[in-house]
Amino acid sequence: MATQSSHIPMIIFFVIALFCFISNSNARLLSEKLTWKRLIIVDQSGKGNYMKIQDAIDAVPSNNVDSTLILVKPGIYKEKLIVPEDKPFIMLSGRNALNTTITWDDSGDIFTSPTLSVFASDFVARYLTIQNTYGPGAKAVALRVTSERADFFACRIISYQDTLLDERGSHFYSNCYIEGGTDFICGNGASLFRKCRIHSVSDQNGAITAQRRMKLEEDTGFYFVDCKVTGIKSCTLGRPWGPHSRVVFIRSYLSNVVNPHGWDDWGKPSTHSSVYYGEYKCYGPGANRSNRVQWSQSLSNEEATTLITKTTISSKIRIKH
């Protein structure tokens, strides 16, 4: 049984509730113009401001201080995108993730392969599919987030190995679909996943998470609340990229694809006393803890209440209006 404290960072999130869609598209566009200080439209048909998403990002001034909505019209955008550090306060938004896709097929390195890399703080993405189509056989990141604060709403994030590199910062993923086969949610962020579907395409007990907390005093970890874990064959909930790896599943549905042992030590038995892997009131056929590894934890009501209180308030993003 891991012995470290269950204390986690105070990930305080402010609700972003200003962006509800209006049924009439013209009224919706007018609402967006009134809400944002800068509106940039990307449309492959040529009817917007730009035809490429990266051109729209590049058009945002350096050291940006104005809330900027980059509205992406439906289409398949074959681009490798970077949101640089000096361009905060951007929302990148489609209107339906099923018809608005950003795609690339790079591989080999987690830092250079991402389809979308986010370095800017106070970034929001919504209603987009972000994918790396390389497939099995190499590291192929779809989304890299190295941002102090970033939120993702109703996005589809798809690859196979290292799909989501949640590298560092405080991030919030709400109602997202995340798919992969090996270590497909990895990094050392302090991140909350709320009502997300986590889908494993591994057929050999591939790990869902590879959290990289290196030191006991680091306030990082992955927290899954009210999520759903599904897959095609078998997977584990996580393995330690860092010796103090921290991952918690709370009130989440675990299907029968979850291995009865639950967690993998990556061949590093020395981490048994240092990792923090916890579960609380999870349900479904994969939630049975009778055969779980002894170095994972079944959280008490008190521990879970503390975690839920600190991780389910809402988003920390500070988009200016």
Secondary structure, 3 states (H helix, E strand, C coil): CCCCCCCCCCCCCCCCCCCCCCCCHHHHHHHHHHHCCEEEEECCCCCCCECCHHHHHHHCCCCCCCCEEEEECCEEEECCEEECCCCCCEEEECCCCCCEEEEECCCCCCCCCCCEEECCCCEEEECCEEEECCCCCCCCCCEEEEEEEEEEECCEEECCECCEEEEEEEEEEECCEEEECECCEEECCEEEEECCEEEECCCCCEEEEEECCCCCCCCCEEEEECCEEEECCCEEEECCCCCCCEEEEECCEECCCECCCCECCCCCHHHHHCCEEEEECCECHHHCCCCCCCCCEECCHHHHHHHHHHHCCCCCCCCCC
